[in-house]
Amino acid sequence: MTKTNPGNYFEDFQLGQVLRHATPRTITEGDVALYTAFTGSRFAVTSSDEVARAAGLARSPVDPLLVFHMVFGKSVPDISLNAVANLGYADGRFLAPVYPGDTVASSSEVIGLKENSNRKTGVVYVRTTGVNQRGEAVLSYVRWVMVRKKDEAAVIAAEATPTLPQAVAASDLVLPEGLDFKGYDFTLGGSPHAFEDYEIGEKIDHIDGMAIEEGEHALATRLYQNTAKVHFNQFERAKDPSGRRLVYGGVVISTARGLAFNGLENAGLILAINGGRHVNPYFAGGTIFAWSQVLDKADLG
């Protein structure tokens, strides 16, 4: 009997299956520093203890996207080790701040399965929940991923495609306890623009570009303990028409978020991820640019 983990193939998943993921992760100041080095993130609330305290928080929280990547990374060996590609996200909610020294762990429930017509792959939908060392939920999101079948003839007992919300309702957003921007210094934040200065429909070109090199994306993905083969195994990737390793989509998301500082300087915390799709693969050496559009607004008081 083998002692190694080959990962789950599409036919191994079942609707309602709950997977408790291994290797809880204590997030350290070093992790935060490396994340800043990889992304160039400059948001004041997640960079400065003093700015965070002035906004009513205990100290500077871990960037929400770093929390996302750590929770996501835990799920990879069980969900997407044999993935062709991660496809998208929905209904993502950050439920409590995470601070350096906190430990995050995660579990996932299979909420949808859909075999592709080629019978070589299928799409797995999971809801992943991250919790801290006290068992408090800090993050919940849905993602869907295309996974290879090991046996193309395998019959899938039950299939279902979940109905997902187009956006997270404002009433479902969770504000960090104590958050109060009355004492927030907009000069230290980097811009005078506040909530009322942004208009629905407004588009913001963030102007700057950032290239992601092979070493950078590999180190960042290892930082998140994401072990997906498509990011690391060049022997296998040589069989793909591209012949290259894919950059983890989360690296692209965090790079775009870092670039968005120029134009969204005071959007220091992320409360939700309404949805998102990886519409094209990204390979190292290209340059990432970003733009944002204000789709809606909700005054949370």
Backbone bond lengths (Angstrom), bond angles and torsions (degrees), N, CA, C in turn:
res aa  C-N    CA-C-N  psi(-1)  N-CA   C-N-CA  omega(-1)  CA-C   N-CA-C  phi
1 M - - - 1.473 - - 1.526 109.60 -
2 T 1.329 116.15 127.00 1.456 119.56 -178.51 1.524 111.36 -69.32
3 K 1.313 115.33 145.72 1.463 120.71 178.16 1.526 111.69 -102.66
4 T 1.317 117.34 -0.59 1.460 120.59 179.57 1.523 110.54 -94.34
5 N 1.327 115.29 159.56 1.464 121.55 -177.16 1.526 109.68 -104.33
6 P 1.342 118.30 109.44 1.465 120.20 179.38 1.519 113.08 -80.34
7 G 1.338 117.16 -5.48 1.458 120.77 -176.28 1.514 111.60 83.38
8 N 1.314 116.39 160.04 1.460 121.65 179.56 1.523 110.99 -83.23
9 Y 1.333 115.21 139.45 1.455 121.72 171.13 1.529 108.22 -98.61
10 F 1.329 116.26 169.66 1.465 119.22 -172.67 1.525 112.07 -54.70
11 E 1.336 117.38 -42.15 1.465 119.83 -176.31 1.526 113.12 -71.43
12 D 1.333 117.85 -8.39 1.466 120.98 178.96 1.527 112.78 -82.64
13 F 1.331 117.22 -15.12 1.466 120.71 -176.70 1.526 110.98 -86.96
14 Q 1.339 115.80 150.06 1.455 122.31 176.71 1.521 109.18 -135.40
15 L 1.324 116.24 143.66 1.459 120.23 176.61 1.526 110.25 -58.88
16 G 1.325 116.51 134.53 1.455 121.51 -179.85 1.513 114.22 85.59
17 Q 1.314 117.43 -7.04 1.466 121.70 179.89 1.533 110.06 -64.07
18 V 1.324 116.93 135.19 1.460 122.31 177.60 1.523 108.62 -113.69
19 L 1.307 115.69 127.13 1.458 122.40 -178.39 1.524 108.83 -115.66
20 R 1.315 115.99 120.50 1.459 121.42 176.71 1.527 107.58 -95.53
21 H 1.321 116.50 117.78 1.460 121.04 -169.39 1.531 112.42 -86.18
22 A 1.317 115.02 146.09 1.466 121.96 -177.23 1.529 111.98 -78.82
23 T 1.314 114.85 167.36 1.464 125.47 170.45 1.523 114.25 64.81
24 P 1.338 118.21 71.71 1.470 119.82 169.84 1.525 109.64 -55.82
25 R 1.325 116.01 153.27 1.468 119.64 -174.66 1.525 110.62 -127.96
26 T 1.335 116.07 122.04 1.456 121.30 171.14 1.524 107.67 -84.62
27 I 1.325 116.45 118.45 1.464 121.33 -177.00 1.524 108.85 -86.35
28 T 1.319 116.31 126.02 1.457 122.04 -173.26 1.525 111.62 -110.05
29 E 1.329 114.96 170.90 1.465 120.27 173.56 1.528 110.32 -60.27
30 G 1.336 116.30 -34.33 1.460 119.91 178.06 1.518 112.22 -63.18
31 D 1.343 116.62 -40.47 1.465 120.23 176.65 1.527 110.67 -60.45
32 V 1.328 115.55 -42.85 1.468 120.74 -179.76 1.526 110.34 -63.13
33 A 1.338 116.97 -42.89 1.461 120.58 179.78 1.528 111.05 -63.74
34 L 1.328 117.08 -42.15 1.462 119.92 178.70 1.524 111.12 -64.98
35 Y 1.327 116.51 -40.17 1.465 119.84 178.69 1.530 110.37 -60.91
36 T 1.325 116.56 -41.83 1.463 120.38 177.34 1.524 110.66 -62.53
37 A 1.336 116.62 -40.35 1.465 120.36 179.45 1.524 111.62 -64.69
38 F 1.323 117.39 -37.78 1.462 121.03 -178.24 1.526 112.70 -75.40
39 T 1.335 117.46 -32.24 1.468 120.67 -171.73 1.519 114.08 -108.62
40 G 1.330 117.50 -21.29 1.456 120.31 -174.99 1.513 113.39 70.82
41 S 1.336 117.67 18.33 1.464 121.11 -177.01 1.526 110.84 -60.26
42 R 1.345 116.14 136.34 1.467 121.22 -175.69 1.523 113.05 -126.78
43 F 1.307 119.07 13.19 1.462 120.38 -177.04 1.526 109.93 -65.75
44 A 1.332 115.58 129.11 1.464 121.03 -168.34 1.526 112.99 -64.67
45 V 1.334 117.84 -39.68 1.464 120.29 -175.34 1.527 111.29 -64.16
46 T 1.337 117.18 -33.69 1.463 120.03 179.57 1.528 112.04 -96.48
47 S 1.332 116.72 6.04 1.466 121.04 178.59 1.521 112.95 -111.57
48 S 1.331 117.51 -27.25 1.462 121.53 -171.11 1.520 111.61 -128.51
49 D 1.330 116.45 123.72 1.464 120.28 174.39 1.525 110.92 -60.31
50 E 1.328 116.94 -38.56 1.466 120.18 -176.43 1.524 111.24 -67.62
51 V 1.317 117.32 -42.36 1.465 120.23 177.54 1.526 109.84 -64.60
52 A 1.332 116.78 -41.73 1.466 120.50 179.89 1.526 111.00 -63.39
53 R 1.329 117.24 -42.03 1.473 120.04 179.32 1.525 110.60 -64.81
54 A 1.333 116.79 -37.53 1.464 120.02 178.16 1.523 111.34 -64.96
55 A 1.348 116.29 -21.38 1.466 121.15 177.84 1.523 111.82 -95.96
56 G 1.335 116.70 11.93 1.454 120.55 173.65 1.514 115.91 90.70
57 L 1.338 118.10 4.51 1.459 120.90 -179.90 1.526 110.51 -93.84
58 A 1.325 116.26 161.63 1.461 120.75 -177.97 1.523 111.32 -66.28
59 R 1.315 116.55 -36.36 1.462 124.39 178.60 1.519 106.85 -170.53
60 S 1.314 117.02 -175.39 1.454 119.91 179.56 1.529 110.02 -67.91
61 P 1.330 118.25 121.70 1.468 119.81 179.34 1.522 111.24 -77.92
62 V 1.314 115.39 162.34 1.462 120.85 172.48 1.528 108.10 -65.67
63 D 1.326 116.60 137.05 1.465 119.96 177.97 1.530 109.21 -51.55
64 P 1.335 118.00 129.53 1.466 119.74 -177.96 1.526 114.06 -54.02
65 L 1.332 117.50 -34.95 1.463 118.36 -179.97 1.525 111.94 -70.96
66 L 1.324 118.31 -30.04 1.462 119.56 173.86 1.527 109.69 -65.73
67 V 1.329 117.14 -39.96 1.464 120.74 174.88 1.528 109.55 -60.04
68 F 1.330 116.32 -45.26 1.468 120.97 178.96 1.528 110.53 -56.18
69 H 1.329 117.17 -48.43 1.466 120.21 -176.99 1.523 111.89 -64.89
70 M 1.326 117.02 -37.69 1.464 120.03 179.03 1.528 110.79 -65.87
71 V 1.327 116.56 -44.12 1.467 120.80 178.71 1.529 109.82 -66.05
72 F 1.320 116.33 -43.62 1.467 122.32 178.20 1.528 110.30 -58.87
73 G 1.336 116.25 -46.45 1.459 120.57 -177.09 1.516 113.25 -57.89
74 K 1.344 116.20 -35.29 1.468 119.88 178.35 1.528 111.42 -60.85
75 S 1.342 116.32 -32.30 1.466 120.58 -172.77 1.524 113.54 -82.50
76 V 1.326 117.52 -17.08 1.468 120.57 -171.63 1.527 113.40 -59.68
77 P 1.343 121.12 -48.01 1.468 119.15 -177.76 1.528 113.89 -58.79
78 D 1.329 117.31 -27.61 1.465 120.64 -178.95 1.522 113.28 -94.16
79 I 1.335 117.25 -30.38 1.464 120.70 -171.96 1.527 112.53 -104.31
80 S 1.315 117.74 -47.34 1.465 118.96 -166.01 1.524 114.88 -129.47
81 L 1.330 117.32 23.73 1.462 118.93 177.15 1.525 110.60 -62.23
82 N 1.332 116.49 -33.71 1.466 121.55 -179.99 1.525 112.09 -106.53
83 A 1.316 115.56 30.49 1.460 120.38 -177.90 1.518 111.77 -75.74
84 V 1.322 114.80 148.46 1.460 121.44 166.44 1.525 108.38 -82.15
85 A 1.336 115.41 -43.02 1.466 120.46 178.72 1.518 109.26 -167.24
86 N 1.323 115.61 147.13 1.461 121.20 168.71 1.523 106.82 -81.54
87 L 1.332 117.64 133.27 1.461 120.02 -169.07 1.522 114.69 -103.74
88 G 1.337 117.86 -39.13 1.455 116.76 -176.62 1.510 113.55 -176.07
89 Y 1.352 114.37 177.99 1.461 122.93 -175.64 1.524 109.25 -138.84
90 A 1.326 115.91 156.55 1.467 121.24 174.33 1.522 109.00 -158.28
91 D 1.333 114.88 161.31 1.464 122.78 171.79 1.527 112.31 49.70
92 G 1.333 115.67 45.40 1.461 120.01 178.14 1.520 110.73 -89.92
93 R 1.334 117.06 127.80 1.465 120.95 -178.68 1.524 110.03 -133.84
94 F 1.328 115.41 129.44 1.463 121.49 174.54 1.524 107.07 -90.82
95 L 1.317 116.36 116.83 1.459 121.91 -165.69 1.527 114.10 -100.28
96 A 1.328 117.26 -17.29 1.465 121.43 178.31 1.518 108.00 -164.54
97 P 1.338 117.97 145.80 1.465 119.04 178.49 1.523 111.40 -67.93
98 V 1.321 115.27 150.15 1.463 122.82 174.26 1.524 106.99 -113.68
99 Y 1.329 116.12 135.08 1.456 121.33 -179.55 1.524 109.79 -115.55
100 P 1.343 117.49 153.74 1.466 118.82 175.23 1.531 110.64 -52.40
101 G 1.319 115.83 133.70 1.462 121.71 -175.02 1.512 113.03 102.64
102 D 1.345 117.07 -18.41 1.464 120.53 175.77 1.525 109.96 -75.68
103 T 1.327 115.78 151.63 1.462 122.49 178.06 1.522 109.19 -111.79
104 V 1.327 116.79 130.74 1.463 120.82 178.31 1.527 109.85 -112.31
105 A 1.322 115.09 141.88 1.460 123.23 174.31 1.518 106.92 -134.49
106 S 1.334 117.26 163.50 1.458 117.87 -176.30 1.518 112.26 -146.66
107 S 1.328 114.27 159.28 1.458 122.90 174.46 1.519 107.87 -143.81
108 S 1.330 116.35 159.13 1.464 121.02 -178.20 1.521 110.31 -135.66
109 E 1.328 115.26 144.38 1.460 121.82 173.30 1.524 109.02 -114.29
110 V 1.323 116.77 132.16 1.462 121.48 177.34 1.526 108.05 -76.77
111 I 1.335 116.83 115.41 1.468 120.91 -176.64 1.525 112.36 -112.09
112 G 1.337 117.32 -3.32 1.455 119.53 178.72 1.516 111.39 -163.65
113 L 1.335 115.78 147.41 1.464 122.84 175.96 1.523 107.89 -142.66
114 K 1.332 116.98 134.45 1.459 120.62 178.10 1.527 109.01 -146.69
115 E 1.336 115.74 109.95 1.459 119.85 178.84 1.522 109.94 -72.31
116 N 1.335 116.76 139.06 1.458 120.89 177.56 1.528 110.66 -79.39
117 S 1.322 116.06 157.54 1.465 121.08 -174.01 1.523 112.84 -63.76
118 N 1.347 117.47 -23.98 1.464 119.32 179.30 1.527 112.69 -76.40
119 R 1.337 116.40 -9.91 1.470 124.26 179.65 1.528 112.76 61.45
120 K 1.314 116.49 12.05 1.461 120.56 176.94 1.527 111.95 -97.02
121 T 1.323 115.94 -20.67 1.463 122.03 -175.96 1.524 109.48 -144.38
122 G 1.313 115.42 170.38 1.453 121.37 173.83 1.513 109.56 -154.86
123 V 1.326 115.58 165.55 1.461 121.04 -179.63 1.523 108.85 -104.13
124 V 1.325 115.71 128.12 1.460 123.14 178.80 1.524 108.03 -108.70
125 Y 1.339 116.92 127.50 1.461 122.77 176.34 1.527 108.08 -105.78
126 V 1.323 117.12 128.77 1.462 120.32 178.32 1.524 110.16 -133.07
127 R 1.323 115.25 148.69 1.463 120.64 167.09 1.518 107.06 -105.39
128 T 1.318 115.31 119.46 1.457 121.59 -178.96 1.521 109.35 -106.05
129 T 1.321 115.78 136.30 1.463 122.32 179.12 1.517 109.02 -122.97
130 G 1.327 115.87 130.24 1.456 121.41 174.78 1.513 110.02 -105.03
131 V 1.325 116.63 137.84 1.466 121.70 179.65 1.523 109.21 -126.95
132 N 1.344 115.36 157.04 1.463 119.45 176.34 1.525 110.46 -93.36
133 Q 1.328 116.23 -173.20 1.465 121.28 -175.05 1.525 112.90 -67.22
134 R 1.319 117.04 -14.24 1.471 120.99 176.92 1.528 111.91 -96.21
135 G 1.329 116.09 4.06 1.456 120.21 -179.28 1.512 113.54 80.68
136 E 1.332 117.66 9.17 1.463 121.88 179.94 1.526 109.56 -83.81
137 A 1.324 116.72 132.12 1.464 120.51 178.71 1.528 109.81 -66.99
138 V 1.322 116.58 130.64 1.463 121.42 178.38 1.528 111.62 -113.24
139 L 1.331 116.92 -17.12 1.460 120.72 -175.90 1.522 109.42 -159.58
140 S 1.329 116.11 140.32 1.460 121.77 173.50 1.521 107.91 -142.88
141 Y 1.325 117.02 133.90 1.465 119.71 178.85 1.525 109.73 -156.49
142 V 1.328 115.37 159.52 1.463 122.79 173.32 1.522 107.98 -107.16
143 R 1.320 115.83 138.73 1.461 119.26 170.28 1.518 108.62 -136.96
144 W 1.333 115.41 157.75 1.457 119.82 175.19 1.517 108.55 -130.96
145 V 1.328 113.87 141.49 1.457 121.07 -170.00 1.525 109.17 -140.95
146 M 1.332 116.17 139.61 1.460 120.88 176.47 1.524 108.72 -87.00
147 V 1.338 115.78 123.27 1.461 122.03 -174.20 1.531 109.60 -121.13
148 R 1.313 116.46 140.61 1.466 121.32 178.31 1.532 111.40 -69.69
149 K 1.326 115.61 151.20 1.458 121.20 167.55 1.528 108.10 -91.78
150 K 1.303 116.50 143.39 1.468 120.43 174.58 1.518 109.78 -81.19
151 D 1.338 115.63 -38.76 1.466 122.48 179.75 1.526 107.60 -120.90
152 E 1.321 117.02 109.25 1.460 120.04 -176.73 1.525 112.31 -62.44
153 A 1.327 117.12 -22.98 1.463 120.58 -179.07 1.525 112.70 -85.14
154 A 1.327 117.19 -6.86 1.464 120.32 -177.76 1.527 110.35 -61.32
155 V 1.336 115.65 136.62 1.464 122.17 -179.32 1.521 109.10 -95.26
156 I 1.324 116.47 131.87 1.463 121.74 178.87 1.524 108.20 -90.08
157 A 1.322 116.34 119.98 1.468 121.22 -172.09 1.520 112.79 -65.09
158 A 1.316 117.16 -42.87 1.469 120.35 -177.05 1.519 109.31 -144.83
159 E 1.336 115.41 137.04 1.458 121.05 178.83 1.523 109.46 -126.86
160 A 1.319 116.05 151.83 1.462 121.61 176.11 1.519 108.20 -163.73
161 T 1.322 115.86 143.67 1.461 121.30 174.71 1.521 107.94 -111.22
162 P 1.323 118.81 117.26 1.463 120.33 -175.39 1.523 112.30 -70.24
163 T 1.314 115.40 150.53 1.460 121.59 172.21 1.526 107.79 -89.52
164 L 1.316 116.21 122.04 1.458 121.07 -174.80 1.524 110.39 -115.45
165 P 1.326 117.87 146.28 1.468 120.18 179.93 1.523 111.51 -68.04
166 Q 1.326 116.03 147.89 1.457 120.73 176.90 1.526 111.45 -70.42
167 A 1.329 115.67 -28.63 1.464 120.58 -179.06 1.522 108.68 -155.91
168 V 1.318 115.68 158.02 1.460 121.23 174.77 1.525 108.10 -80.15
169 A 1.322 116.66 125.97 1.464 120.68 -179.21 1.525 110.32 -65.77
170 A 1.325 115.88 144.43 1.469 120.16 179.49 1.522 111.16 -57.32
171 S 1.328 116.96 -32.98 1.466 120.70 -179.61 1.525 112.38 -68.33
172 D 1.340 116.97 -16.16 1.463 121.02 179.67 1.525 112.83 -96.54
173 L 1.323 117.04 -1.96 1.462 120.29 178.69 1.524 109.75 -74.87
174 V 1.324 116.01 141.10 1.467 121.45 -178.54 1.525 108.76 -114.22
175 L 1.328 116.23 116.55 1.462 120.72 176.91 1.526 109.65 -83.64
176 P 1.329 118.04 138.63 1.468 119.80 175.49 1.526 110.81 -57.40
177 E 1.309 116.18 138.85 1.458 120.91 -179.17 1.528 110.69 -58.76
178 G 1.329 116.14 130.55 1.456 121.63 177.98 1.512 114.83 88.24
179 L 1.327 118.30 -7.30 1.463 120.66 -176.41 1.524 110.85 -59.94
180 D 1.329 116.21 125.94 1.461 121.79 -177.85 1.523 107.77 -155.14
181 F 1.329 116.37 113.05 1.459 120.48 -174.80 1.534 113.30 -91.28
182 K 1.330 117.36 12.91 1.467 119.01 -179.85 1.524 111.75 -61.32
183 G 1.322 117.13 -32.35 1.460 120.37 179.93 1.516 113.62 -98.15
184 Y 1.324 117.38 12.62 1.468 121.70 -176.34 1.523 110.61 -72.13
185 D 1.317 116.86 135.16 1.466 123.28 -179.08 1.531 108.49 -98.53
186 F 1.330 116.44 106.77 1.461 120.40 -176.75 1.530 112.09 -67.48
187 T 1.317 117.02 -26.80 1.465 119.08 176.89 1.523 110.21 -65.43
188 L 1.339 116.39 -45.08 1.462 119.78 177.05 1.526 111.03 -67.68
189 G 1.329 116.30 -29.10 1.459 119.97 177.22 1.515 112.70 -67.74
190 G 1.328 116.97 -27.65 1.457 120.51 175.67 1.506 115.64 109.73
191 S 1.348 117.55 -2.44 1.461 119.88 -177.48 1.523 109.38 -163.17
192 P 1.338 117.95 148.11 1.466 120.22 176.35 1.527 113.13 -81.87
193 H 1.329 118.08 -6.21 1.464 120.80 -171.36 1.528 111.41 -78.02
194 A 1.338 114.72 127.40 1.459 122.43 -178.47 1.527 109.89 -116.44
195 F 1.329 115.84 -178.17 1.467 123.27 -176.53 1.525 112.12 -47.43
196 E 1.329 116.24 -47.13 1.465 119.91 -174.12 1.527 113.17 -71.32
197 D 1.331 118.10 -10.92 1.462 121.14 -178.86 1.529 112.98 -85.51
198 Y 1.326 117.41 -8.75 1.462 120.90 -178.85 1.524 109.67 -102.15
199 E 1.333 116.13 136.36 1.461 121.96 -176.33 1.525 110.32 -112.41
200 I 1.333 116.27 142.31 1.460 120.60 176.00 1.526 109.27 -59.51
201 G 1.312 116.13 131.18 1.461 121.99 -177.35 1.515 113.57 95.27
202 E 1.318 117.39 -15.05 1.462 121.28 -178.85 1.529 110.79 -64.29
203 K 1.329 115.62 136.69 1.457 121.72 175.98 1.525 109.18 -111.83
204 I 1.323 115.42 137.22 1.460 121.47 -177.73 1.524 108.85 -122.37
205 D 1.316 116.61 117.55 1.462 121.75 173.53 1.523 106.97 -86.85
206 H 1.320 116.94 117.49 1.462 120.43 -175.25 1.533 113.11 -81.14
207 I 1.310 116.93 1.10 1.472 126.42 166.00 1.529 113.85 70.30
208 D 1.330 116.81 -54.26 1.463 120.14 -169.99 1.531 111.57 -75.60
209 G 1.317 115.66 158.88 1.457 121.90 175.63 1.515 110.41 -128.37
210 M 1.334 116.57 154.63 1.462 120.45 179.48 1.527 109.39 -143.22
211 A 1.323 116.21 124.95 1.463 121.41 175.36 1.524 109.40 -82.91
212 I 1.321 116.06 145.30 1.462 122.16 175.80 1.522 107.54 -113.81
213 E 1.323 116.62 120.00 1.458 121.37 -177.23 1.531 110.61 -93.74
214 E 1.338 115.80 164.94 1.464 121.13 -177.05 1.529 112.00 -55.40
215 G 1.326 116.45 -48.43 1.459 119.60 -177.71 1.513 112.64 -64.51
216 E 1.330 116.75 -35.88 1.460 120.66 -178.13 1.525 111.52 -66.44
217 H 1.327 116.53 -49.33 1.467 117.42 -176.29 1.529 111.06 -70.06
218 A 1.331 117.46 -32.89 1.465 119.31 178.74 1.527 110.67 -66.86
219 L 1.327 117.22 -43.56 1.462 120.37 179.48 1.528 111.29 -66.27
220 A 1.335 116.71 -42.32 1.463 119.65 179.48 1.522 110.58 -61.97
221 T 1.322 117.13 -43.74 1.460 120.98 -177.85 1.525 110.71 -67.29
222 R 1.328 117.09 -35.33 1.467 120.07 174.26 1.528 110.85 -67.68
223 L 1.333 116.91 -37.10 1.470 120.23 176.89 1.520 110.26 -55.73
224 Y 1.327 116.64 -38.47 1.464 121.33 -179.23 1.532 111.97 -82.99
225 Q 1.338 117.14 -1.56 1.471 123.54 -177.60 1.525 111.64 56.79
226 N 1.324 114.78 35.42 1.458 122.87 174.80 1.525 107.27 -87.73
227 T 1.325 117.32 115.97 1.464 121.98 -172.08 1.523 113.65 -106.45
228 A 1.334 118.27 15.52 1.466 120.79 -176.78 1.529 110.91 -55.67
229 K 1.326 116.02 133.51 1.464 121.79 -174.14 1.523 112.71 -61.52
230 V 1.340 116.84 -32.83 1.468 119.87 -175.01 1.525 112.36 -64.64
231 H 1.343 116.87 -17.57 1.463 119.91 -178.88 1.525 113.16 -93.52
232 F 1.353 117.42 -16.47 1.462 119.26 -169.93 1.525 115.36 -129.65
233 N 1.313 118.36 -29.47 1.463 120.57 -170.49 1.530 110.60 -90.55
234 Q 1.341 116.08 92.78 1.458 120.12 -178.10 1.523 111.63 -68.30
235 F 1.341 117.25 -30.18 1.467 120.49 177.68 1.527 110.46 -58.82
236 E 1.340 116.22 -45.17 1.462 120.12 178.59 1.523 111.54 -72.54
237 R 1.331 116.20 -40.25 1.467 119.61 -177.13 1.529 111.78 -67.44
238 A 1.326 117.65 -22.09 1.461 120.45 177.74 1.527 111.45 -63.75
239 K 1.344 116.83 -20.44 1.466 121.20 178.72 1.530 111.71 -81.22
240 D 1.336 116.89 -15.26 1.463 122.10 178.94 1.528 109.32 -78.74
241 P 1.330 118.75 148.72 1.474 119.91 178.58 1.527 113.62 -54.01
242 S 1.338 116.92 -32.47 1.468 119.26 179.80 1.518 111.57 -73.35
243 G 1.340 116.41 -30.90 1.452 121.03 -178.13 1.514 114.30 70.32
244 R 1.344 116.99 12.04 1.463 120.00 -173.68 1.524 111.02 -129.76
245 R 1.329 114.93 156.96 1.458 120.93 175.86 1.525 109.77 -76.06
246 L 1.330 115.64 140.34 1.462 120.54 176.62 1.527 110.25 -78.17
247 V 1.310 116.35 141.68 1.461 121.08 170.04 1.528 107.73 -78.63
248 Y 1.335 117.07 131.20 1.467 121.58 176.43 1.525 109.04 -53.24
249 G 1.334 116.12 128.25 1.458 120.45 -176.94 1.510 113.53 -58.28
250 G 1.336 116.88 -28.83 1.458 119.92 177.97 1.516 112.79 -64.77
251 V 1.338 116.77 -29.54 1.465 120.35 175.80 1.523 109.60 -64.97
252 V 1.327 116.14 -40.81 1.465 120.74 178.07 1.529 110.23 -65.50
253 I 1.338 116.56 -44.05 1.464 120.44 -179.74 1.527 110.71 -60.09
254 S 1.331 117.00 -46.35 1.463 119.81 -178.26 1.523 112.01 -68.56
255 T 1.326 116.70 -33.25 1.464 119.53 176.03 1.524 110.21 -65.37
256 A 1.337 116.32 -44.86 1.465 120.23 177.93 1.527 110.91 -62.14
257 R 1.321 115.98 -39.81 1.469 120.28 178.03 1.530 110.59 -62.88
258 G 1.326 117.35 -41.67 1.458 120.31 177.28 1.517 111.91 -62.74
259 L 1.334 116.80 -40.89 1.461 120.95 178.12 1.525 111.48 -65.50
260 A 1.339 116.37 -29.60 1.462 120.99 -177.40 1.524 112.96 -68.67
261 F 1.335 117.19 -9.88 1.467 119.31 175.57 1.526 110.53 -53.90
262 N 1.326 116.56 -38.49 1.461 121.14 -179.59 1.529 108.87 -77.29
263 G 1.321 115.67 87.09 1.459 122.00 -178.22 1.515 112.66 128.27
264 L 1.350 116.06 -22.53 1.473 121.22 177.54 1.532 109.25 -131.32
265 E 1.323 115.69 42.22 1.460 121.02 -171.51 1.525 113.80 -56.48
266 N 1.312 117.10 -35.32 1.465 120.02 -175.22 1.529 113.60 -96.00
267 A 1.336 116.39 9.72 1.470 121.05 174.07 1.525 108.07 -90.20
268 G 1.319 115.46 66.95 1.459 120.85 -168.92 1.510 115.51 -78.88
269 L 1.327 118.29 -21.27 1.463 121.50 -178.34 1.524 110.00 -122.47
270 I 1.317 116.06 143.97 1.465 121.81 175.09 1.522 107.51 -105.06
271 L 1.323 117.03 124.97 1.460 121.38 179.11 1.521 112.22 -96.66
272 A 1.339 117.03 -26.02 1.463 119.65 -175.88 1.520 110.43 -157.82
273 I 1.323 114.63 158.74 1.466 122.87 169.21 1.523 105.69 -119.09
274 N 1.332 116.42 104.52 1.463 120.07 -177.33 1.518 111.62 -61.47
275 G 1.305 115.46 -43.71 1.456 120.65 -178.96 1.511 108.96 176.78
276 G 1.302 115.95 166.38 1.457 119.52 178.60 1.513 110.29 -175.84
277 R 1.335 115.79 151.75 1.457 120.84 178.94 1.521 109.78 -135.63
278 H 1.321 115.33 146.11 1.460 120.87 171.02 1.528 106.41 -89.76
279 V 1.322 116.56 100.37 1.461 120.17 -171.02 1.527 112.74 -86.34
280 N 1.330 117.20 -18.36 1.457 121.42 176.80 1.523 108.98 -149.20
281 P 1.330 117.49 149.42 1.467 118.83 174.53 1.523 110.19 -70.23
282 Y 1.322 115.69 155.09 1.462 120.58 176.32 1.520 108.00 -125.84
283 F 1.338 115.12 134.53 1.458 121.56 178.91 1.525 109.16 -116.92
284 A 1.316 116.02 148.53 1.462 121.33 -177.52 1.526 111.07 -57.03
285 G 1.324 114.26 147.50 1.457 120.97 177.99 1.511 113.44 103.89
286 G 1.335 117.22 -22.08 1.457 120.36 176.27 1.522 110.52 -78.32
287 T 1.318 116.13 168.45 1.463 121.57 -179.14 1.522 109.71 -111.92
288 I 1.331 115.34 130.85 1.459 122.18 179.55 1.526 109.72 -92.78
289 F 1.328 116.19 131.88 1.459 123.21 170.07 1.527 107.39 -120.24
290 A 1.316 117.08 164.08 1.463 119.47 -176.99 1.522 111.11 -145.00
291 W 1.324 114.74 146.87 1.462 121.15 169.04 1.520 107.89 -141.19
292 S 1.313 116.33 156.52 1.463 122.22 -178.79 1.521 109.85 -129.04
293 Q 1.324 115.14 150.49 1.457 121.18 172.92 1.520 108.93 -128.10
294 V 1.316 116.49 133.81 1.463 121.70 177.28 1.525 107.53 -78.86
295 L 1.327 116.54 109.90 1.460 121.05 -177.29 1.523 112.31 -89.31
296 D 1.325 116.72 -31.06 1.463 120.82 -178.66 1.522 108.02 -164.18
297 K 1.322 116.65 168.26 1.453 122.48 177.28 1.521 109.32 -138.33
298 A 1.328 115.94 147.76 1.466 121.15 175.75 1.517 107.88 -143.27
299 D 1.311 116.65 119.35 1.463 121.78 178.95 1.528 108.31 -79.91
300 L 1.329 116.73 114.19 1.461 121.68 -177.12 1.522 112.41 -95.09
301 G 1.329 116.22 8.05 1.456 119.80 175.92 1.508 113.34 93.62
